[in-house]
Amino acid sequence: MSYERVTLEKYDRLLMLRGILSIGVLFGHAICFRNIVIYIFKKYGSVDYVKFYEPLINFLTFNHGNNFVKCFFILSGYLMGKLFYDGKYELNVKGVKRFYKSRFLRIVPLLFITDLVYFVFSSEPVDKNPINLFNDLFFISNITGCNINGVAWSIAYEMQFYLIFPFIFILFRNVSRKNMVLVSLSIVILFSLNYLSDAATYIHTLLSQLFLFIIGFSINIILRLTGAKRFRFSGLTAALSFAAAQVLSFIFYVQHMDKTSVVIMALLFSISIFSLELPSETDEPGSGKSFISKLLTYFGIISYGVYLWHPLVLSKYLDLSN
């Protein structure tokens, strides 16, 4: 994912959203959170407390944080489109080279450092395997299923998407209702392939997640067609759609309707991004922002580092992961 250099004087709503997602991933991976709460209830309360709060605990840790990772995919799709639509990168050889260079410098150095730490200092045999190091650094761990850093599979999806994104932008760049129909049709086709195929050769490739990235990208077209003209920013709409995305997808997930869960999450989360990107009459940087806003913005800024390092901290040192 990409952002310009941001200081705490500049409050970006999407950075705050990114901070919330990073916290969600931490909760999802820290399965001990569930065990600690249940232990406290059993020791100092009653079994009834456990039964009462267990749905909430399951919700906070459901699907091991993967739901929030998929939200990151949607957000990445939106942001990559925004970078090109806003002219940060031009659609020519020089502009595409700058885009690739930016993505490389944003992702690879920190990934290399974290993998090197795992490789050198870990006592786990899997972390000493040079093939797994190769899988991480060449972004194929989603296909091979073998990595050193436990979250490298999602970064592989991101980097593969970045590689093909300029071509996606060429195909869908025109802002028109006709093009929006074409984008929607592509999303439906990609999801249908995902829904119908359970073959390992398919579900571990970028194609299985591409519809999420393109859903995010399509928000750019919708905003340019309707958003700035007809709507204004609503924090309540953004919050409710985000909450509904997580709660409803959880309900379908526990009913073993995993793919339906993803669709519901993607559509509602897209509404949340759409709402956050609408113009507001009070968008002055740093004006009247609360401590929570500052904290979430900070989490958004450091979220990539937190995402890479947290498996090492949780599992290797604190023994908190599943």
C-alpha positions in Angstrom: 0.0 0.0 0.0 1.1 3.5 -0.7 1.0 6.9 0.9 2.9 10.1 0.5 5.1 11.1 3.4 2.7 12.0 6.2 3.3 13.7 9.5 1.0 13.9 12.5 0.1 17.4 11.4 -1.7 15.9 8.4 -4.7 13.7 9.3 -5.6 11.4 6.5 -8.9 9.5 7.0 -7.5 6.6 5.0 -4.4 6.5 7.3 -6.8 6.2 10.2 -8.7 3.4 8.5 -5.4 1.7 7.8 -4.5 2.0 11.5 -7.8 0.3 12.4 -7.1 -2.5 10.0 -3.6 -3.1 11.4 -5.0 -3.3 14.9 -7.6 -5.7 13.7 -4.9 -8.0 12.2 -3.0 -7.9 15.5 -6.2 -9.0 17.4 -6.8 -11.7 14.8 -3.3 -13.2 15.1 -3.1 -12.9 18.9 -5.3 -15.8 19.7 -4.1 -15.6 23.3 -6.4 -12.6 23.7 -9.3 -15.0 23.5 -7.7 -17.5 25.9 -6.8 -14.8 28.4 -10.3 -13.4 28.5 -11.8 -16.8 28.9 -9.4 -17.6 31.7 -10.2 -14.4 33.6 -14.0 -15.1 33.3 -13.6 -18.6 34.5 -11.4 -17.7 37.4 -13.2 -14.6 38.6 -16.6 -14.9 37.1 -18.7 -17.8 35.9 -19.1 -20.0 32.8 -22.1 -17.9 31.9 -19.8 -15.0 31.3 -17.8 -17.1 28.9 -20.9 -18.0 27.0 -22.1 -14.4 26.9 -18.9 -12.9 25.7 -17.6 -15.7 23.5 -19.3 -14.4 20.3 -17.6 -11.1 20.8 -14.2 -12.8 21.4 -14.7 -15.0 18.3 -15.6 -11.9 16.3 -12.4 -10.0 17.3 -10.2 -13.0 16.3 -12.2 -14.6 13.5 -10.5 -16.0 10.5 -7.2 -15.1 12.1 -7.3 -11.5 10.8 -7.7 -12.5 7.2 -10.8 -10.4 6.8 -8.8 -7.3 7.6 -6.0 -8.4 5.2 -8.7 -8.6 2.4 -9.7 -5.1 3.4 -6.1 -4.0 2.8 -6.3 -5.5 -0.7 -9.4 -3.4 -1.5 -7.7 -0.3 0.0 -4.6 -0.9 -2.1 -6.7 -1.2 -5.3 -8.3 2.1 -4.5 -5.0 3.9 -3.7 -3.1 2.7 -6.7 -5.9 4.0 -8.9 -5.9 7.3 -7.0 -2.2 7.7 -7.6 -2.6 7.5 -11.3 -5.8 9.4 -11.6 -4.4 12.2 -9.5 -1.3 12.4 -11.7 1.3 11.3 -9.3 2.4 8.8 -11.9 1.9 9.3 -15.6 0.9 6.5 -17.9 4.1 6.4 -19.9 7.4 4.5 -19.6 9.0 7.0 -17.3 5.9 7.2 -15.0 5.5 3.4 -14.8 9.2 3.0 -13.9 8.7 5.6 -11.2 5.7 3.6 -9.9 7.6 0.3 -9.8 10.6 2.0 -8.1 8.3 3.5 -5.5 6.6 0.2 -4.8 10.0 -1.6 -4.6 11.4 0.9 -2.1 8.2 0.9 -0.1 8.0 -2.9 0.3 11.3 -4.7 -0.2 13.9 -3.1 2.1 11.9 -3.7 5.3 10.8 -7.1 4.2 14.4 -8.0 3.5 15.5 -6.8 7.0 12.7 -8.7 8.8 13.4 -11.9 6.8 17.1 -11.6 7.5 16.4 -11.3 11.3 14.2 -14.4 11.1 16.7 -16.3 9.0 19.7 -15.5 11.3 18.3 -15.5 14.7 15.4 -17.9 14.6 15.8 -21.5 15.9 12.9 -22.8 13.8 14.1 -25.0 10.9 11.5 -23.5 8.5 13.1 -20.1 9.1 16.5 -21.4 8.2 15.4 -22.7 4.8 16.9 -20.5 2.1 14.2 -21.6 -0.3 11.6 -20.0 2.0 13.7 -16.8 2.0 13.7 -16.9 -1.8 9.9 -17.3 -1.8 9.5 -14.3 0.4 11.8 -11.9 -1.4 10.7 -12.9 -4.9 7.0 -12.7 -3.9 5.9 -16.2 -4.7 5.1 -17.5 -1.2 1.3 -17.3 -1.9 1.9 -19.8 -4.7 4.4 -22.1 -2.9 2.7 -21.9 0.5 6.2 -21.7 2.1 7.7 -18.6 3.7 9.8 -17.3 6.6 7.6 -14.4 7.6 4.1 -15.7 8.2 2.5 -12.6 6.6 4.6 -12.6 3.4 1.9 -14.4 1.4 -0.3 -11.3 1.5 2.6 -9.1 0.5 3.2 -11.4 -2.5 -0.4 -10.7 -3.6 0.2 -7.0 -3.3 3.4 -7.0 -5.3 2.0 -9.1 -8.0 -0.9 -6.7 -8.2 1.4 -3.7 -8.4 3.3 -5.5 -11.3 0.2 -5.7 -13.5 -1.6 -2.5 -12.2 -0.4 -0.2 -15.0 -2.0 -2.5 -17.5 -5.2 -2.6 -15.5 -5.2 1.2 -15.5 -4.8 1.3 -19.2 -7.8 -1.0 -19.6 -10.1 0.8 -17.2 -8.8 4.3 -16.9 -11.7 6.1 -18.7 -14.2 7.6 -16.3 -17.6 6.8 -17.8 -20.7 4.8 -17.0 -19.9 2.4 -19.8 -16.5 1.7 -18.4 -18.0 1.2 -14.9 -20.1 -1.5 -16.4 -17.0 -3.1 -17.9 -15.2 -2.9 -14.5 -18.3 -4.4 -12.7 -18.5 -7.2 -15.3 -14.8 -8.0 -14.7 -15.3 -8.2 -11.0 -18.3 -10.6 -11.4 -16.3 -12.8 -13.7 -13.2 -12.9 -11.4 -15.3 -13.6 -8.4 -17.3 -16.3 -10.2 -14.0 -18.0 -11.1 -13.0 -17.7 -7.4 -16.4 -19.0 -6.2 -16.5 -22.0 -8.6 -12.9 -23.1 -8.3 -11.3 -24.8 -5.3 -8.3 -26.0 -7.1 -5.1 -25.2 -5.2 -3.4 -24.1 -8.5 -6.0 -21.3 -8.7 -6.8 -20.3 -5.1 -3.2 -19.5 -4.3 -2.7 -17.2 -7.4 -3.4 -13.5 -7.8 -6.5 -14.3 -9.8 -8.2 -15.5 -6.6 -7.8 -12.1 -5.0 -7.8 -9.8 -8.0 -11.5 -9.1 -7.8 -10.9 -7.4 -4.4 -8.2 -5.1 -5.8 -10.4 -4.2 -8.7 -13.3 -3.5 -6.4 -11.1 -1.0 -4.7 -9.9 0.5 -8.0 -13.5 0.9 -9.1 -14.2 3.3 -6.2 -12.1 5.8 -8.1 -14.4 5.7 -11.1 -17.5 5.9 -8.9 -16.2 8.9 -7.0 -15.3 10.7 -10.2 -18.7 10.0 -11.7 -20.9 10.9 -8.7 -19.1 11.4 -5.4 -17.9 15.0 -5.5 -21.0 16.2 -7.2 -23.8 14.7 -5.1 -22.4 13.7 -1.7 -20.4 15.0 1.3 -18.3 13.3 3.8 -20.2 11.4 6.5 -18.2 9.9 9.4 -21.3 8.1 10.5 -21.8 6.4 7.1 -18.2 5.4 7.0 -18.3 4.0 10.5 -21.6 2.1 10.1 -20.6 0.6 6.8 -17.2 -0.5 8.2 -18.9 -2.1 11.2 -21.5 -3.7 9.1 -18.8 -5.1 6.8 -17.1 -6.9 9.7 -20.2 -8.0 11.6 -22.2 -9.3 8.6 -19.2 -11.0 7.1 -18.5 -12.7 10.5 -22.1 -14.0 10.6 -21.8 -15.6 7.2 -18.3 -16.9 8.0 -19.5 -18.8 11.1 -22.3 -20.3 8.9 -19.5 -21.7 6.7 -20.4 -19.4 3.9 -16.8 -18.1 3.5 -17.0 -16.7 0.0 -20.4 -15.0 0.6 -18.8 -13.5 3.6 -16.0 -12.0 1.5 -18.5 -10.4 -1.0 -20.5 -8.8 1.7 -17.3 -7.5 3.4 -16.0 -6.1 0.1 -19.1 -4.2 -0.9 -19.7 -2.7 2.5 -16.0 -1.8 3.1 -16.0 -0.1 -0.3 -18.9 2.1 0.9 -16.7 3.0 3.9 -13.8 4.0 1.6 -16.2 5.9 -0.6 -17.6 7.8 2.4 -14.2 8.7 3.8 -13.0 10.1 0.4 -15.9 12.5 -0.1 -15.2 16.2 0.3 -15.9 18.0 3.6 -16.4 21.6 4.5 -14.0 21.1 7.5 -11.0 19.4 5.9 -8.3 21.7 7.3 -5.3 19.7 8.4 -4.9 19.4 12.1 -8.1 21.2 13.0 -9.9 19.8 16.0 -8.6 16.3 15.8 -8.9 14.1 18.8 -6.3 11.9 20.5 -7.9 8.8 19.0 -7.5 10.4 15.5 -3.9 11.1 16.2 -3.3 7.5 17.5 -5.0 5.9 14.6 -3.1 8.1 12.1 0.1 7.1 13.8 -0.8 3.4 13.6 -1.6 3.9 9.9 1.8 5.4 9.3 3.6 2.5 11.0 1.2 -0.2 9.9 3.5 -1.9 7.3 6.3 -2.2 9.9 3.9 -3.5 12.5 2.4 -6.0 10.0 5.9 -7.4 9.1 7.3 -7.5 12.7 4.3 -8.6 14.7 4.5 -12.4 13.8 8.0 -12.4 15.2 7.1 -10.5 18.3 3.9 -12.5 19.0 5.1 -16.0 18.3 8.9 -16.0 18.9 9.1 -13.8 22.0 5.7 -13.4 23.6 4.2 -16.8 22.6 0.9 -15.1 21.9 0.0 -16.3 18.4 -1.9 -19.4 17.4 
